[in-house]
Amino acid sequence: IRAITKTAPPTGRSSGPATANLKNNLKAWLQVGNFVEAKWDGEWWQATIKRVKTERGSDKIDKVFIAYVGGTADDNEWVSVTSRRLRPPTAHFDNTERGA
């Protein structure tokens, strides 16, 4: 059994200016230590970015290494930023690592 805390996906997609800006500027939210939501097996899960890999000879972000909140080291994985499996935390996201 995967012991990962998941949050409900939003009921609709936001397409406001803030969302567009985040998508256009991956560097703004794809930073080590930031929280993201990652799609795995058809559902969105909370994760933390542990490492960022750029394209060779460029500063363009290619992949991020994520750790799922509540998961184990075996659950950690590299995810391509073009895979549509990553998004910034939504309004449904709860920081479950704050310890309180």
Secondary structure, DSSP 8 states (H G I E B T S, - for coil): -----B----SS---SHHHHHHHH-HHHH--TT-EEEEEETTEEEEEEEEEEEE-TTS-SEEEEEEEETT--GGG-EEEETTSS-EE---TT---TTS--
